[in-house]
Each structure stands twice: as structure tokens, then as C-alpha cells.
Amino acid sequence: MSSLFKKIFGQLGGSGSGLEHSSLLPQNVDKLRSEFSAEEELDGPGGSLSAREAFNLAEEIILAFDEDARLTHLESKGALDPSGRAEGWSFRFLLPNRWGHARFTFHNLPGEERVVLALSPFAAEGSALDKMLQEGQAGFVEQQWKVEMERQPSLSHGFQDSSVVIETWINQGKKVELSGTVVLRAITPPLGKARWELLDRPGSKKSLYTLLIE
């Protein structure tokens, strides 16, 4: 993964990991007021990734933008293999300090290695909340944002990897059939505990198997 970091981060040096700013991130932004998107190619040979491998890069990038960023959803994209590795992954984050949301989408098929970042403000451009910000009513908007954050529970950044999830189900004797449409995702359902789910297709409302996130 180190070669991916060198590609994604345009400024090196300093303390900690040495990764101070990603070329994917916008400059001179305090609170998000408009949508932003960026895409960057990934170094490497391509091939499937586990959820943890992709998440480590997404987390490193987004924490450089909002140190309190909270993961809320993740799911596989494309084919999923028996080792729990997928052709791509999608991650959603809440950005408490930036008043917005972030979504990373990884594509890692050979020849198509890239990551796409999309940022969206809580107070969407042209919305009533956006107009309140323009009129100096930031306090009210902040309160609404806090309510919104409370409605969206977080997932642990230390979730067990997708490879462990698939292995656990197999060891439990479950028949895990990984067709081209199967999706592995992690969510926190309303009034429920954070869990992994295996769906037979994208957007399905019924899970084939579940596993609580430790």
C-alpha cells in the first residue's frame, strides 16, 4: 500500500506517518459549502482488495481533512472472491468539523486502478439551510447538523476485515455462494447493532447472512 500513498499524497514530510495532505482533498476549505469531487489513479498491479486494505488508505486521507471523521457505511463493489477480497469498495464518512459527508469509491481492476472522492455539504447549495448560512444564521445550522449526526450512528474504524467475515461464515457451516452480484456491506441498522451483511445483489433489503462487528 505504500506505493498507493505516494501516488495519492502530494506533500510528504512532517511528523507521524508523514502524509500531510492528499492531492484528492480541496484546499482552503473550512465548512463545506459546495460539492467537490476528485479522482486519482492508484499505483500498483491491480487486482482484488480486502475491505481493510482499501479502508486504510481512505481513512488516512479523510483524517487529514477532518480528524474526527466517522465511518458510517462500507460495501463491496464488483466481484467478491472467497477470500473476502473485492474488485472495489465504497466507504461513507460523516465529517463533524466540516459539516458534510465524504464518499470514497475504490476501483482496482487491472488497468482501471483509481479512487474517487466525493464531498457534499450538509447545507446543500441553494437549500434553506444554505440561505441561512448566507444570512449569518450559522448557529441554527450547526444545531441542525448535530441532530443529523445523532441520527447516523458510526461504525468502528477497527472493524474485522472482510476476509475474516467470509472465513467466519464458512467455518460456521454457511454456504457462501459468491456470484457476480453478491454484495458484502457493513452498516448500523436503526435500533440495531453494527453488523456485516451479505446481500444477493446491490440494493437488496434482505441479507443472506449477518455478523456483528466486533
C-alpha positions, 0 to 999 in steps of 0.5 A: 500500500505504500506505493498507493500513498505516494501516488495519492499524497502530494506533500510528504514530510512532517511528523507521524506517518508523514502524509500531510495532505492528499492531492484528492482533498480541496484546499482552503476549505473550512465548512463545506459549502459546495460539492467537490469531487476528485479522482486519482489513479492508484499505483500498483498491479491491480487486482482484488482488495480486502475491505481493510486494505482499501479502508486504510488508505481512505481513512488516512486521507479523510483524517487529514481533512477532518480528524474526527471523521466517522465511518458510517457505511462500507460495501463491496463493489464488483466481484467478491472472491472467497477470500473476502477480497473485492474488485472495489469498495465504497466507504461513507464518512460523516465529517463533524468539523466540516459539516458534510459527508465524504464518499470514497469509491475504490476501483482496482481492476487491472488497468482501471486502478483509481479512487474517487472522492466525493464531498457534499455539504450538509447545507446543500447549495441553494437549500434553506439551510444554505440561505441561512448560512448566507444570512449569518444564521450559522448557529441554527445550522450547526444545531441542525447538523448535530441532530443529523449526526445523532441520527447516523450512528458510526461504525468502528474504524477497527472493524474485522476485515472482510476476509475474516467475515467470509472465513467466519461464515464458512467455518460456521457451516454457511454456504457462501455462494459468491456470484457476480452480484453478491454484495458484502456491506457493513452498516448500523441498522436503526435500533440495531447493532453494527453488523456485516451483511451479505446481500444477493445483489446491490440494493437488496433489503434482505441479507443472506447472512449477518455478523456483528462487528466486533 
